[in-house]
Amino acid sequence: RTRESLEEVVAKYLQKEPEDMSDELLDEVDIIWPSEDFFALMKEKRHAVWELNQHTKAASIIARRMNAEKKKPKRERLHVFLSSDSFAGLDRSVISRMALYETSHPLQIPFTSSSLHIKSIYRLLNLNENQSSQSSGCTEAEERFSWFMLTSACLSKGAQGKATPRRGPEEHDEMSYSNFELGVLFCSRLQEYDSDRLYVYDPQLKGCQCGSKDKNHKARLRNSTPNNPLFLDSVRKVHLPVPFKIRATSYQTDEDYDFFSATPYLHEVTDGTKGNMKLTPYGQKLARENYNKS
């Protein structure tokens, strides 16, 4: 994926018109991707759970999964696809937005040994400094979502769509898709109605925090406005059990250097020494080995 094609996708999700796009558009997005170390840890934990609890329900589930995977062709066992060739050819501005997939704490999925076959796209709702300091309804761990989409669609043009040739969206509002993938959209609504809701990540919430049970809820809602931090305290909050850290750590820990702190998970490696592969710990290790041999 080129910088231009990624910017096109980001602009659509942020509802930006082409004339509103700036050179810093990609600074507004993180691409969360698991590392080789993450998957290695998942395998270790899966084996450890099975070894220690061979007669438990958790172990039996893991055993069934492992046996089912062994019967499948190798490619069908995978559900995370990024080859070394694809990674090596990505624009530097694109890989600069890659961030580490790390499990959230407290854990939001049943097993620490599970890797997920989901894709998520979300937009955070950031408060200004005044709202953050005055709102009493938030906790330290809380993150607010403008919207959160759970889907199977990756960032390819086939899944995200592209403007129909000679019939672009500026004239006909049409897009073409190579395939069709569904998703579930959780959309916050803050319009000063009793039915307003705010989707959040806050493990301290148990289910839906229904402010309507509070006798003063409607009065507070009528007297508040979206620009008033008390408005957020009057809105129903729904916790989404997102299994990964919402604000992820970049692979490039030093903004002055392009080198990665970890190697992204790659389902196949044909050449670890070309292009962007040289920026990964794996590629650097191969380069040192080749240098020592020569």
N, C-alpha and C positions, 0 to 999 in steps of 0.2 A: 504493500500500500504506500502510495506517495503522500507527500505532505498535502498536496492539493485535494486528493480524494478524502483524506481524513478530515481536513478542514471543512469539506462539503458536508460530511456526516455530522460533525460537531455543530456547524451552523444551523442545520435543520433541527437538531434537538434543542438548541438554545434559541430557536426561532429568530435567527439573525438574517437579515437580508444581505445579499452580496455587497452592497455599498457600505454596510455597517461592519463588515469583517475587517479586522486589523491583523497586523503581523503577530500579535500576541494571542491570537485566538486559541492556539493549542495549549497555552498556559492555563486554560480553564478546564482542562481534562486530564484525568489520570487513567491509564490502561492497566488495570490490576491483573497480574499474570503470575502463576505459581512458579517457583524456582525448582531446580533439580534437587536441592536440599529438602524442600518441602515434601516432594513425592518420596524421597528416600526415607524421610521421617515417618510418613504415612505407612509405608511398607513395614518399617520396624515396629510401629505401634500395632499394626494389624497382626503381625506375627506374635508380638508379646501378649496381646489380648487372647489370642488363640492358645498359646502355650500355657498361660496361667489359668485360663478358665475353659478348659476343653469341654466341660460338661454343662456349660451355661448356655443360655439362649443367645447371648452376644457372640459366643464362639461358633455356635452352630450356624448363625447367619453368615459370619465371615467365611466359614468353611464352604457353605453352599455357593457363595459368590465366587470364591477361588476356583472351585470345581467347574462352575459354569463358564468362567472366563477361559479356563484351559481348553475347553471344547471349541471355542470360537477361533476363527482365523486371527492371526496376530493383529492385523489392522483394526478388526472389530472389537478388540479388547481395549482399544484406546478411546478416550473421549476428550483429549486435549491435543490439538494439532498445531504444531509450528515446527517446521523443518529448519535445519541449519542453513539450507540454501535460501529459504524465504527470509529468515532473520538477517542473514548476511547482506541481503539486498535492500532492506528497509531504509528509508530516508533517516538520517541522523535526528532530525526534528521529531520523527515519529517514535523512535526508541527512547528518546529523552523523556517521553511521557510515561514510560513503563514503570510500574510500581509493584512491590512485593505483595503477593497474596499471603496473608497471615490470618490464622483463625482468631475469631473474636473471643474476648473474655468478659464475663463467663461464657463457657461454651454454649453455642446455640444449636448444635446438632448432637444426635445420640452418641456417636462414637468418635473418638479422636483419630481413629484409624480410617475414617472415610474421606474420600475425595469426591467432590460434587460435580455432577454433570449439569450445570446450570450456567446461564449467562445473565448478568444483571446490568442494567443501565439506570442510573439515577442522577437526580439533580438535588444538591443540598440547598436548604434554605438557611442562608446566613443572616444573622441579626447584626445590626450595627452595635457599636460599643455601648451606647446608651440603653438599648433594648436588652442586651446581654446582661448588663449589670443590674437592671431593675426587675427583670422578669423573675418571679418567685417560683414559677412552675417548672423550671428546668433543673436537671441534676447534672453533675459533672460529666457523666457518661453519655448524656443525651445528645443525639444528633437529629436534626429535623430535615424531612424530605419535602421538597416541592412536589416531587413525584418519584416513584420507584417502579421500574418495569422488570418483571421476571420473565425471561424469554429463552428460546433456544437459538435465536438469531445472532450470528457472529457479525463482525464489522465488514464483511465482504460486500461488494456491490450487489451480488446475487441476493443477499439477505436484506440489506438495507435499502436497496433500490437505487435507481439513477434516473435522471431526467430523460424522458422519451425523446429520441432523436427527431429534430424538426418539429417537435410538439412539446416544447419545454414548459415547466411549471409556471413561468411568468405569463404564458398565454392561456394555457389550458389546465393548469393545476393538475398535471398528470405525471405519474411515475411508472417506470417499468421494473418488473422484478423477475429474476431468474428462477426463483422458487418462492414458496409461501410458508411463512413460519408464524405461529401464534405466540402471543405473550399475554401476561396479566399486568395491567397498569393500576397501581395504587396511587391515586391522585389526591393530594391534600386540597381542601377547599376552605378558604377563609373569606367569606362574603357576608359576615354578620348575620347568618341564619342559624336557627337552632340545630340544623342538620350539618353544620360545619364540622370538619374533622381535620386532624393534623397527624400524618404518619411520622413516626419517630423511631429511632433506635434507642431504647432505654430499658435495659433488662430489669430495672427496678419496678417497672410497670407490670401489672398482672392483667393481661387482656386489655380491654378497652376502658380507658379512664373516662367514664361517662359523667361529665359535669352536670348533666340534667338532673341528677339525683340531688344536687345541691339546690336548696330552695332559692338561693340568691343567684343562681346561674343565669337565668334569663335577664334579670335586672343588670347584672354585671356585663352581660353580652351587649345589651342595648346601650349601655353607657360607655362602652369601650369602642375603639377603632383599630383597624389594622396597624396604624402607626403608634399605637399605645402598647407598651409591653404587657399590660394587664390583659389585653385582648387574648394573648396566647394562653394565659392561665384559665381563660373561660372556655376554651375550645376543647372538644373531646380529643384525646390523644390515643393513637393505636400503635402499639409496639410491633415492629416487624423484626422477627428473629434472624437478622442477617448474620450468616455464619463467618464473615470475614471482617477485618478491621475497615471501618468506613473511610478513615483518612489514612491512606496507605503510605508506606515509606518508599521513596524513589529508589530504583536500582542504582542510579547515579547519585551517590551520597555527597559528592563534591561537584557543585555546579560549574566549576572551572575546568573539570576534566570529564571526558566521555566514558571512562572506564566504569564497568559494572561491579557492584559489590558482591553479586552472586550470578550464577549462570541460569538464565531462564530455562524452564523445562522445554526440551525439544524431543519430539516423538521419534525423530530420526536424525542422525548426524552423518553426512556424507563427507564433509570437509570442515574441520574445526579451525582452520587457519586463515580463512579468507573473509574479507569484508568486515562486518560488525562482529563476527565471531572473535576477532582479535581483541575486542574490548572486554570479553568475558573471562573469568578466572580459568575456565576450561581451555579457551583459546590461548591464553597466555601460558598456561602450563605446556600445551603442545608446542608452542613457539620456543620455549626454553629447552624442551627435550630435543627438538630438531636442531637448535643451535648447538647444543652439547654434542650431538652426533656428528655434526659437521666439523 
